[in-house]
């Protein structure tokens, strides 16, 4: 009952905000592998953009420091699967892997820090997307194949990370998503969460700039809730307050914006 009351209260914190120089690390399956195909192939689209809602503009994506997957409690390093490419003329990456066992696959990325010279800040957004192995043709012991989505709540252990409290590998549109923001494993009270829809085909037109990025605020336990109102991919970016600094390319001590991004996908009920 206490948690339910918290969720209702948190929903009231959804407010539009004036758009600043936001940054979003995109890491979602390509359209042809959005759902697991026969052969269990997953290909990732990895880009760094100013706004997911505007599907750009593209920014140069630094080479990832870590890229891997957690499945059934085991970490697998996927850096050898990375392939450098371009998005709108800017450096970007793709990766292709084949699922070999049933279970929720928690893909994670630690990017190299992006130097925003205009804002004089280095942005480091640790990013996750969680995919199940349903429809991939991997044998399971149970008739319903529950093994295909077990482990959706596994934590990677990133410096900033959103812990899902809802199985986000199977969400209908307008379902409520709940999560906990964790910083170094501990709940982050009153943390800011920025939300953007991946508007790939520019199908959605924002009434004004305040609708490009929505802002949530976690409660004292780091919990928050959000209802995605349209089918597709949504980026939830937790941005805790930090005093951490890092050397800029020109040698100055500048703020290092740490963030934890979780991509969730919603599907219309037909």
N, C-alpha and C positions, 0 to 999 in steps of 0.2 A: 504493500500500500504506500509506503514512504517513497519508493522508487517511482511509482506511477504518478504521485503528486509532483515529484521532481520533474518528470518528463513533461507534464502539462505546463509547469512553470517555465521550463527551459524553452518551450516552443514560443513563448511570448517574447523571448529575446531575439527572434529573427527580425532583423532590421536592415533596411537598405543603407548603403553608405556611399559617400562620394568616392569616385574612383581615383586612386592614386596609381603609381607605377607598379601594378601588381605583377606577379610572376607565377606561372603554373607549370610544373613538370608533368608533361603528359606521359603516361605509360599504360596503354590499353591494348587489348588484342586488335589486330587488323580486322576489317569487316568480314573477310572470308573465314576468320577463325574466332569470331566473337562467341560462337558456340562450338564446343568440342566436336570435331569432325571424326569420321572413321579414320583410324590411324593415330588419333589423339594428338594431332599437330597443333601447336600454339605458336603464333607469330606476333611479336610485340612491336607496336608503334611507339617510339620514344622520341619526344620533341620537347623543347623548352620554348614556351610562348608567353606573350604578355598577358593575354586573356583567353581562357578556354571558351568563354561565351562568344568571342569574336574569332575563334579558331586562329589566333595569331595576334599581332604579327610574330613571326618566328624570330627567336633569338639564338645566338650560337650556343649549342648545348655542349658543356665541357665533357670530357671523357669520364665515364663513370669510374668511381673508385671501387665500388662493389656492385655486383649484380648477381642475384641468385634466387633460389626458391626454397621454401620450407614445406616439406610434405611428410606426413606421418612422423613428425618430430625430428626429421633429419634435414640438415642444410646441404644444399648442393650449389656449388659455385658455377655460375653460367657465363662468366666473363669471356670464355673462349667462344661462346655463341654469338657474341656481339659483332655486328657488321656496321661499319661507318657508312653514312649516307648523307643526304641533304633534305631539308625541308624549306622550301621557298629560298633556296640558295644559302641556307645556314646549316652548319653541322648538326646532324641528327643521327639516330641509331635505330637499328632493328635487331631482332633476335628471334630465332626459330628453334623450338625444342619439341620433342615428342614425349608426351606423358607415358611413363612405363609402369605406373602403379596407381590403383584407385586412391582417391583422397583429395581433399581441398589443397590446392597449390597456392601458397602465399608467395607471390613474386615480390621482390624488393630491390630497390635501387638506391645507392648512395652516390649522388652525382659529385663531380668536381665543383668547387664553388664558382658561381657566376659573378663576375665583377660588373656591377652596375655603376659605371663611372659617373653618370648624371646624379644618381642618388647617393653615391659614395658609400655603398654597402655591398658586401659579398653575401650572396644568397645560397644557402645550402638546404635544399628541401629533400628529406628522406621520403621516398615514395613507395607505396604498396598497391597491389591489386590482387584480389583473391578470386581464384577460378576453381570450379569443381571439374571433375572428370566424367560427368554424366554424358551419355551418348558417344563416348569415345571408344566403346567396344572393348574396354578392359574387363576381363572376367572378375566377378565378385562372388562371394560365398552366399550372400543374402539375395533373395529373389528380387527385392525392391532396389538393391544396389545402394543401400545407405552408406556403404564404405566410400562411395564416390564424393561425398561432401563432408565427411568427418574431418575435423581439424581446421574448420574455417575461423576459429577464434584463436589460433596459435599466434603467439607474439614472436617477433624476430629479435627484439632486443636493441632496436634503434634508439639513438639519443632522444628523438621526438617521434612518437608513434601513436596512432589511433587504434585502440583496442575495440573491435566490433562487439556489440552486445546482441546483434541480430545477424543471422546467417545472410550475408550480403551476396552470396553466390546465387540466390534464388529469390529476388525481390520483385513483387508486382509494383507497377506504378501506383503512387499514392500510399504505399506502405510506409510505416514509420521506421526510420533508422535511428538506432541509439548507439552511442559509443562513449569511450572514456579516453581522454587525452592523457598520455603518460610522457613524462620527461624524466629520462634516466630511470625508467621503470615505475616512477611514483606518479599518482594522479596530479594533474596541473590545475589547481583551482582558478576559476574565472578566466580561463584561457580563451583567446580569440580564435574563432574558426571561420575562415573565408570559404564561401561556396560558389562554385561556378559550374554551369552546364556546358558540356562539350558540344558546341553548336557547329558541327562539321559542315553542314550544307547551308549555313546561315538561314535555317528555316524559321528561327525565332528572332523577332525584332524587338529589342528592348524599348520600352516607352521613353526612357531617358537613361543617362549614364548610371544613375543610382541603381538600376536593375541589373547591371552587368555583374557585379559582385555583391552577393548577400553576405551578411555577417551574423554569426551566432556567438553566444557567450556561454561557456561551460559554467556549471554551478560549482559550489565549493568542493565537491568531490571529483571534479574534472569531467562530470557526465554532461552530455548534450544530446539533443534529439533533432532530427530533421526529416521533413516529408518531401521527397522528390515528386514533383507534379507532372513530369513528362518522361516518357520512355527514352532511354539512352544512358550515356555515361555522365556522372556527376563527380566533380573533384571536391573533396573536403580537406581543406588545408589548415591544420592547427599551427598557429603562430604564437608561441609563448613569448612573454617579455624576457629579454636576455641582455646582460651586460657584457657578453662575450665579444671580444675584438680579435681581429686577425690582420695580418699585414696585407695591404693592397699591392697591386703590381708596381705602384710607384713608391712603395716603402713606408706608407703611412699606416698607423693603426686605425682601422675602420671597423664599424659594427659588422658582426657576422650574424645575419638573420637565419636562425635555425627554424625549420618547419617540418611537420609530419603530414604527408599527403596520403589520403586513402581514396582510391577510385571505386565507386559503386555503380552498378548498372541496374536499371529498372526495365521491366518488360510489361507491355500492355496486356491485360487479360482480355482474350477474345473468345 
